[in-house]
Amino acid sequence: MKKNTKRKKVLIAGAAGFIGSHLCDRFMNEGYQVVAMDNLITGSLQNISHLFKEENFSFHHHDVSKFVHVPGKLDYILHFASPASPIDYLKMPIQTLKVGSLGTHNLLGLAKEKNARILIASTSEVYGDPLEHPQNENYWGNVNPIGPRGVYDEAKRFQEAMTMAYQRYHGLETRIVRIFNTYGPRMRVNDGRALPAFISQALTGRDITVFGDGSQTRSFCYISDMVEGILKILFGDYALPVNVGNPNEITILEFAKEILRLIPESNSKIIYKDLPVDDPQQRRPDIQLISKLYNWKPEVARTRGIELTIPYFKNKLNA
Ligand code: UDP
């Protein structure tokens, strides 16, 4: 049977990743035709395999750093393709730079060709190791361009610049989301980030590796809140960057202890390791803009979100 062409059609780049796959679910539930694209260097087909049987879902194994072709119309494009955890972009520095720059250029060109609205996943990393706290959208950031994180931070800053240029020069409909730390099911067990590391260490009785003295802070947003915020921005009228995240800030040491409390059967101990180079000392989103524009605020408290996430890791680890 021919696909229903009246459906709105969305291309999701990075569809097999953590946030990308949750976006696929959401757009499928909303009745869209979803074209999913991923080169699978950090994403996993397991995150979207449940959608393969759906008529309105298709998957394309493709690297968006190379020319992107999608036949037919497109209403929306979401660019969520990139290695996104510090150890991933340290292992894949060139791919990280390419997907943020060349990949963004290709998808902007595709959006122009299809007359589609495009949303770009940017990041709190554009603020670097911030000298202003909390971070609002007017802050220009404090980034070391040549440090190990520079490959991600600068690619994302370039991505924002390129996106604004297409909006101003070509009149393209663009949206930029600055995503702060996000967590939930489908994060990779071994992606090296704090939450997957701490939960899997706690579940398998290994030491909990706190980097530095653990006094650095982060603010963790549950995936369902993030997806809701992204959709509000996509469908809203505001084209400049918007922060999305949960402003509830916690030190990494407290976060490790909280996870241990939520896995009471664990006998893991906290140990301290070297702080990675250029690790931001503090991070908390100022979410006044998105609250004012779209009346969005996070709904899922951190302990609840962690409780919702632990079973996923238990299952993955057979713990
Ligand atoms: N971190 C840690 N132990 C780990 C992994 C991360 O103490 O095993 C720290 C890391 O140094 C950083 C914070 O947790 O200060 C958040 O790191 P993550 O990699 O989750 O993301 P980031 O916010 O740095 O991009």
Residues whose N, C-alpha, C, O or C-beta is under 5 A from the ligand:
A	BS01	UDP	P86 G192 R193 A194 L195 A197 T209 V210 F211 Q216 I252 D279 P280
